[in-house]
């Protein structure tokens, strides 16, 4: 080791002081609080986007590219839909709950007729859809409004929220895999952060 190396200070990690790793899913009380806040301020588009984000469980790149035909047919909002994921090319099904259908109906009325088919059109690029960065900024704003730390929550929090609840209530990994559109069950296990203790807890609830 050369003489200067003896006195070289350790390089500061790029993520020093930052929260890294998987973003935490929202708890039901958080989802409720965000919905109520968006309703109170009359943010029709954001309420529709928040609700469909929870139901669809899509990556941000897929959510921003939703089209009217993905959620409605003949002017009627669907109860279920399926889209093909950009990342994997795999189809992923999702439900559209009553709360989401109601919010979407109000948004489509406000959105009005346009020459493009994007569910959430860009406000800055004519003919384009909202971008993933803008979606991420919106999610930051939503979690801040209920005093959550945006460093701990992000767009993947919305993707994970429902499947985390499904797993906690049922332990059904296969259902979670299908809803997330994962090709391998191992991917779902890693995504949900499932540990041995979780598996044992589920097993302990089964009586033979």
QUIZI-V358794 format. One record per backbone hydrogen bond with DSSP energy under -0.5 kcal/mol. CO is the residue of the C=O (numbers start at 1). NH is the residue of the N-H. E is the energy in kcal/mol with one decimal. If there is no record, write none. Layout:
co->CO nh->NH e->E
co->CO nh->NH e->E
This chain:
co->2 nh->6 e->-0.9
co->3 nh->6 e->-1.0
co->3 nh->7 e->-0.6
co->4 nh->7 e->-1.1
co->5 nh->8 e->-0.9
co->13 nh->16 e->-1.5
co->15 nh->18 e->-2.3
co->18 nh->20 e->-0.6
co->27 nh->30 e->-1.0
co->27 nh->31 e->-2.2
co->28 nh->32 e->-2.5
co->29 nh->33 e->-2.0
co->30 nh->34 e->-2.5
co->31 nh->35 e->-2.3
co->32 nh->36 e->-2.5
co->33 nh->37 e->-2.1
co->34 nh->38 e->-2.6
co->35 nh->39 e->-2.3
co->36 nh->40 e->-2.3
co->37 nh->41 e->-1.7
co->38 nh->43 e->-2.4
co->39 nh->42 e->-1.0
co->42 nh->44 e->-1.6
co->43 nh->47 e->-2.2
co->44 nh->48 e->-2.0
co->45 nh->49 e->-2.6
co->46 nh->50 e->-2.8
co->47 nh->51 e->-2.3
co->48 nh->52 e->-2.3
co->49 nh->53 e->-2.0
co->50 nh->54 e->-1.8
co->51 nh->55 e->-2.1
co->52 nh->56 e->-3.0
co->53 nh->57 e->-1.6
co->55 nh->95 e->-0.5
co->59 nh->62 e->-1.0
co->59 nh->63 e->-2.4
co->60 nh->64 e->-2.2
co->62 nh->65 e->-0.6
co->63 nh->66 e->-1.6
co->66 nh->119 e->-2.8
co->66 nh->120 e->-0.6
co->67 nh->70 e->-1.4
co->67 nh->71 e->-0.7
co->68 nh->71 e->-1.2
co->68 nh->72 e->-2.0
co->71 nh->78 e->-2.6
co->73 nh->76 e->-1.6
co->76 nh->73 e->-2.8
co->79 nh->96 e->-3.0
co->81 nh->94 e->-2.6
co->83 nh->85 e->-0.5
co->83 nh->92 e->-2.8
co->85 nh->89 e->-1.7
co->90 nh->85 e->-2.8
co->92 nh->83 e->-1.8
co->94 nh->81 e->-2.5
co->95 nh->97 e->-0.5
co->97 nh->101 e->-2.8
co->98 nh->102 e->-2.5
co->99 nh->103 e->-2.1
co->100 nh->104 e->-2.8
co->101 nh->105 e->-2.2
co->102 nh->106 e->-1.8
co->103 nh->107 e->-2.1
co->104 nh->108 e->-3.0
co->105 nh->109 e->-1.7
co->106 nh->110 e->-1.9
co->107 nh->111 e->-3.4
co->108 nh->112 e->-2.1
co->117 nh->68 e->-2.4
co->120 nh->130 e->-2.6
co->124 nh->126 e->-0.6
co->125 nh->128 e->-2.2
co->128 nh->122 e->-2.7
co->131 nh->135 e->-2.2
co->132 nh->136 e->-2.4
co->133 nh->137 e->-2.2
co->134 nh->138 e->-2.3
co->135 nh->139 e->-2.3
co->136 nh->140 e->-2.2
co->137 nh->141 e->-2.1
co->138 nh->142 e->-2.6
co->139 nh->143 e->-2.4
co->140 nh->144 e->-2.1
co->141 nh->145 e->-1.9
co->143 nh->146 e->-0.8
co->143 nh->148 e->-2.8
co->144 nh->147 e->-2.2
co->148 nh->150 e->-0.6
co->149 nh->152 e->-1.6
co->149 nh->153 e->-0.7
co->152 nh->24 e->-2.1
co->154 nh->157 e->-1.1
co->154 nh->158 e->-0.9
co->155 nh->159 e->-1.4
co->156 nh->160 e->-2.1
co->157 nh->26 e->-0.7
co->157 nh->161 e->-1.4
co->158 nh->162 e->-0.6
co->160 nh->164 e->-2.6
co->161 nh->165 e->-1.6
co->162 nh->166 e->-2.7
co->163 nh->167 e->-2.6
co->164 nh->168 e->-2.4
co->165 nh->169 e->-2.1
co->166 nh->170 e->-2.5
co->166 nh->171 e->-0.6
co->167 nh->171 e->-2.0
co->171 nh->173 e->-1.3
co->172 nh->176 e->-1.6
co->173 nh->177 e->-2.6
co->174 nh->178 e->-2.3
co->175 nh->179 e->-2.2
co->176 nh->180 e->-1.9
co->177 nh->181 e->-1.3
co->177 nh->182 e->-1.8
co->184 nh->187 e->-0.7
co->184 nh->188 e->-1.1
co->185 nh->189 e->-2.3
co->186 nh->190 e->-2.3
co->187 nh->191 e->-2.5
co->188 nh->192 e->-2.4
co->189 nh->193 e->-0.7
co->189 nh->194 e->-2.2
co->190 nh->193 e->-0.6
co->195 nh->199 e->-1.7
co->196 nh->200 e->-2.6
co->197 nh->201 e->-2.3
co->198 nh->202 e->-2.0
co->199 nh->203 e->-2.3
co->200 nh->204 e->-2.4
co->201 nh->205 e->-0.7
co->202 nh->205 e->-1.0
co->203 nh->206 e->-1.5
co->205 nh->207 e->-0.6
